[in-house]
Amino acid sequence: MKMTMKTNIKITGVVSAIVMSVALTACSGSNPLESEPHDKALSFVKTASMSAEKTLHVKAFPPGNTYYNCMTDNGMTDKRQNPHVCEDLYNEMIAYAKTTDGPFKHITLTELQDQKAFRPLYKIPFDHYYN
């Protein structure tokens, strides 16, 4: 079977595209809230939220629930004393993460606020607002 120059170029192009896709996927960091086991990720956000609540003097019931309240914007977070409580909470959660060892040590604000990672942690279904 004789391959033409056009066929060789097409095959080379396809193989190159596949190799580049695999390389980019391997190099891109995945959100640890998605890539880590559910129970480990949920435990991290609750513990980080509790630590941030303590630092910010935020009273939450149950403790560690402010992250959930901020991410769902359910009105349960009292923003009268600190209108930036959610922003402050996320930043403190990141500061807490930096003190830990493991997969959450380098979590970013974008990853922490990612609805696609957050909603499955709390088993919240996606609806048309979050697509």
Backbone hydrogen bonds, N-H to C=O, Kabsch-Sander energy under -0.5 kcal/mol:
donor,donor_aa,acceptor,acceptor_aa,energy
8,N,4,T,-2.2
9,I,5,M,-2.2
10,K,6,K,-2.3
11,I,7,T,-2.7
12,T,8,N,-2.6
13,G,9,I,-2.4
14,V,10,K,-2.5
15,V,11,I,-2.7
16,S,12,T,-2.5
17,A,13,G,-2.3
18,I,14,V,-2.3
19,V,15,V,-2.6
20,M,16,S,-2.6
21,S,17,A,-2.2
22,V,18,I,-2.4
23,A,19,V,-2.4
24,L,20,M,-2.6
25,T,21,S,-2.3
26,A,22,V,-2.3
27,C,23,A,-1.9
28,S,24,L,-1.9
34,E,31,N,-1.8
35,S,31,N,-2.6
36,E,32,P,-1.9
41,A,37,P,-2.5
42,L,38,H,-2.7
43,S,39,D,-2.0
44,F,40,K,-2.1
45,V,41,A,-2.3
46,K,42,L,-2.1
47,T,43,S,-2.5
48,A,44,F,-3.2
49,S,45,V,-2.2
50,M,46,K,-2.4
51,S,47,T,-2.4
52,A,48,A,-2.4
53,E,49,S,-2.8
54,K,50,M,-2.2
55,T,51,S,-2.2
56,L,52,A,-2.6
57,H,53,E,-0.8
57,H,54,K,-0.7
58,V,53,E,-2.7
59,K,57,H,-0.5
60,A,58,V,-0.6
65,N,62,P,-1.6
69,N,65,N,-2.4
70,C,66,T,-2.9
71,M,67,Y,-2.7
72,T,68,Y,-2.1
73,D,69,N,-1.2
74,N,69,N,-1.1
78,D,76,M,-0.6
79,K,77,T,-0.8
85,V,82,N,-1.7
88,D,84,H,-2.9
89,L,85,V,-2.5
90,Y,86,C,-2.6
91,N,87,E,-2.1
92,E,88,D,-2.4
93,M,89,L,-2.5
94,I,90,Y,-2.1
95,A,91,N,-2.1
96,Y,92,E,-2.5
97,A,93,M,-2.4
98,K,94,I,-1.9
99,T,95,A,-0.6
99,T,96,Y,-1.5
100,T,97,A,-1.7
105,K,102,G,-1.2
107,I,104,F,-1.9
112,L,108,T,-2.5
113,Q,109,L,-2.1
114,D,111,E,-0.9
115,Q,113,Q,-0.6
117,A,114,D,-0.9
118,F,114,D,-2.7
119,R,115,Q,-2.5
121,L,117,A,-0.8
121,L,118,F,-0.8
122,Y,118,F,-1.2
123,K,120,P,-0.8
124,I,119,R,-2.9
130,Y,127,D,-1.9
131,N,128,H,-0.6
